[in-house]
Amino acid sequence: MATPTHEERETPTAVTRTARPGERARALVQSRAFLLLAIAVVLAVLVVIAQVRGVGAERLLSLAAWGVMLGGIIGLGSIGLTLVYGVLKFPNFSHGALVTLGAYFTFTIIAWLPQGEPLTPLSFGWEFPVALLIAMPLVGVVAMAVDRVVYRRLRRQNAHLVLFAMASLAMAFFLRSLIYIAWGPDFHFYYPGRPNPALTLPFNIRVRADQLFILALALVLMLGVYALLERTRIGKAMRATADNPELAQVRGINTERVIAWTWIIGGALAAAGGTMYGLSSQLRPEMGFWLLLPMFAATIMGGIGNPYGALAGALIIGVTHQVTTAFLSPTYGPAVAFVLMVIVLLVRPQGLFGRSGG
Amino acid sequence: MMTLALTKALLLILPAVLLALLVLPARPWRLPVAIPAGVVLAFAASHALPSGILAYVVSFAIMGSVYALLSLGLNVQWGYTGHLNFGVAGFFAIGAFTSALMTVEAPTGVAAQYTQMAFGLDLPFLVGVATAALVSALLAFLVAIPVLRLRLDFLAIATIGLAEIIRLIFQNERWLANGPQPLRGIPQPLHCLVQSQGCEWLPTWAMALFEPLSARDYPLIYLVIITLFVAVLYLLVERACRSPWGRMLRAIRDEESSAAMNGKPVTAVRIQSFVVGAVVMGIAGALYAHYVVTIDYSHFHALFATFLVWVMLMLGGSGNNRGAVVGGFIVWGVWSGTAFLANAIEPLLALIADDLPRRAAYFRWLLVALLLAAIVLFRPQGLIREEKRVSRYLGE
C-alpha cells in the first residue's frame, strides 16, 4: 500500500513559472497564515457566542488561563506522541494509556512515601513532586518494554504501518485492562477533600495554586525537552531520525538506541501530563483515552514529528476547549479537538509547522 | 397438532442450513450436504437440548450474527480497501439509535416525563433499518471527504475520535435519545407471532404453526430474521467484492499509484467502499437495537464495539468475507466463554487480594488484547487467507 506523502501531493508553490489561478488560490488556502486565521476565526466565533450567552469577559479570561494550563497537560502528552510518530512513523494509540498509567503510578508511590505538610497554598506536600519524579522514568521504562516486546518484532518483520497502529490499539486495551485490574474502576484523588482555594491574580483572573504549579512544571519540562533535543547528542540523533531514518542510519546513528530513548522520554512526559491532569481533576481509568484525541489533534496541528509544533497546537486546543466550556458541557472536549483537527486536515494537512510543498 | 419442539425445529432449519453452508468448504457438494445436515441439526437441537441451553445458544447466535455483520462491514473497509477504521462503535451506535428513534412510539402523558426523545415516529421495523443504513452512510460520507484523501493513519485518528464524540452526544443530549438514561421499548419485528392473539394478516394454517410459541421463545423468530439479513448482506458484499468494483478496491489498496495510472478514480472509490462498510455496520446497529429492546450510550463502548470487531476480522482473515463472519462467531464465542473463565478464577483472585475478584471481568479485556497483539505479531493474515483470484472467469 503505497501512501503518497504530502510532498508528492502538494502543488508546488511555483516561483519560477506562473501558477494557474486555481493553484495560486490553493497555495493561499494551504498557507500557514490562512490556517492561523481560520483558528483565530474559530476562537473569535466562540468568544462571540460566549458573549451572547452572557458570559463575562473576566470569566472568559479565567477560562483562557485554565486553557493554557490544560494546553500544558495536553502538550506534555503530545510531545511523546509526536516524537514516536516522527521517529517510528505510526500513530501510537496506547499513548493515552501511558498517560493514565503515569497518574496511577504517582498515586501509588505517594501512598508509600511519608506524608509531608501541605506546601500552602498548594494542596500537596513535598512527597508529590518526589513521587512524580519516580513515576516518570517508570512509565518510560514501561513504554520501552512494550516497544521491545511488540513493536521491535514488527520492525524486524518490516511490517506495514497499519499493523503497528493495530498493535498499538491492542496495547492500549492491554494497558487499560491492567490499570482496571490494579486500581479498579473507581475515581481516585491524590488528596481527597483537601482545600485548594483559588487565588486572585491581576485582571481578576481566578486560578488555584495547583494550576499555577502545573503550568510552571509544564514550562520546566518543556525547557528540558528543548535542551535535550537541541543540546544533547541523543536529541540531535532523535531529530535526525524523525526527519529521515535512512539518512540517519547512513550517518552512523544507532536507530534502535534512538527509538528506545524516544519511548523513555515520551513515556516520562506522558506520565507527567497524566499526573498533572489527575491533580487538576481526578484519576479515572479512562482519563488518558479522553486526552487521546486532543493529543492527536495537537500533534497533527503542529506537524507530525515536531515537538514545538505539538506544544503550540496543544495550547490552542487547550484554550479553545476551555472557552467552549463557557456554553457547552465540558465533556465535549474531544469534540472541540476533533473540529479543530478537521479544520487543520482540510486546510493544511501537514500542520502549522510542517514543511509545505516545493 | 403442532408441538413446541417441532415449531422450534422448523424455525431453526434456516439458521442451521446457513451455518452448515458457512462451515463446509466451497465444493460442488456443499449445498446438497448442507441442507440435510441443517435439517438434522435443527431437529436434534430442538428435541435433544434442554430449553434453557437452547435459549442460550439462540441468544449467542443472534449476538454472534450482529458481530458477524460488523466484521463484514469492517472487511469491506479494511480488508478490501485498507481503511483503518477505529470507529466501528460510532457507526454501530448511529445505526442502533437511528432505527430506535424511527420505530419507537413517542412517549405521551406521564411517560414523557421519564423518557425524552426526538422523532419517535412509530415506523415499521424495515423502515427503521433502512433509515439506519442511510444515516450511517451519510455520516461515513461526511467523514470520508476531509479525511480519506489524506494519509491512511489520519482516518484511524479521526474515526476513533468520531466514535467517542457520537457516544458523548448520546450520553449528554437528553432531548435526542433520553440522555444518560436508557432508551426503552424498541419494538421487535413480528412479535405478534408469539402473542396469544397472533398476527392479523397471517392465514389460519400459519397461525397454527406459531401457536405453541410463547413470548419467551421470541428470540427464535429474531434469529431467523437476523440470519436472513446476514445471508443477504453477505451475498451482496461477496458479489460486490468479486465484481470489477471489488477488484478495483484491492488494486487501490495494494498499488494506489498504479491504479490511479490506469484511470481508476482512487478517491471516489475509497469513499464508496468506506460508505458501503458503514452501511453494513449501521444495519448491524439497527438489528442490535431491535434485539436488545433497551439501549443506552454504554453499549457502544470502544471495547465491545470497535476492539472486539477488529479482533474478529483479524482472526478470521481480513480480505475474506467468510473469514470475517467465521471470525465474528469465534471471537464472540471466546468472549462469552471468558465470562465463565472470569467467574472460575474469582476464588483464586480472592487469595491474592480482596479487591481482585470484583475486577475479574477485566481479565477478559486483557486476554482479548493479548489475542489481537498475538494475531498482529504472528499471523496477520488470519485463519482464512485472502483469495488471490476472485474472478470466476480466471483460470488457475
Interface residues (C-beta under 8 A of the other chain):
Chain A: M1 A2 T3 P4 T5 H6 F90 P91 F93 V150 R153 L154 A159 L161 V162 L163 A165 M166 A167 L169 A170 M171 F173 F174 R176 S177 L178 Y180 I181 G184 P185 F289 L292 L293 F296 A297 I300 S329 T331 Y332 P334 A335 A337 F338 M341 V342 L345 L346 P349
Chain B: G82 L84 F86 P146 V147 L150 R151 L152 D153 F154 A156 I157 A158 I160 G161 L162 E164 I165 L168 Q171 N172 R253 D254 E255 E256 S257 A302 L303 F307 W310 M314 D355 L356 R358 R359 Y362 F363 W365 L366 V368 A369 L370 L372 A373 V376 L377 P380
